[in-house]
Amino acid sequence: MKGYLYILLCTDGSFYTGSTNDLERRLEEHQIGEGANHTRKRLPVELVYTEEFDRIDEVYYRERQFAKAKMKDAPFDTLRSGNIATQKTRRTLRERLSKEHW
């Protein structure tokens, strides 16, 4: 079963990293306030990054990599300016989050 890792930019500038096997459904849940507690209090959210995997266990492994990363080394600094992400910063984030980076 395919799975997805995703990163959301919340309205307060914070990030939420999640995983799902149905990305479209999960994003809708976040947008209508039925997602995680973190996003529910910080609407609206914007999808800034995704990765697709063949198996859900690969997604969980990748999500743990994000959780273990120290913030100073994490690629989220790219978007920590307090402004909504631009196309350029999203592209930079994608490059820094590429699988080769880890």
C-alpha positions, 0 to 999 in steps of 0.5 A: 500500500502506498504512503505519503509523508507530508509537511504543512506550513501553519498560519503561525509559521510552524510546521506539521509533519505527518504521514498517510495512505490517502493524502487528499483525504488527510489534507481535507481533514486538516483544512476543516479542523479534523486533523491533528491538534497542532493544525486544528489550532493553526488554520489554514494550513498549506502543503509545502512538501510531499514524498511518496513511498511504495509501503507505509512502513517506509513512510514511518521510517522517514517520518522518524528521521524528521523527528530525530533531526535537530532544528538547527540542522533541519531544512525547515529553517528555509521557511522560518522567516515568518512569511508565507512560503514562496515558490522559491522557498518551497523549491529550496525546501524540496531540494534540502529534503531530498532523500539524498540529503539524509 
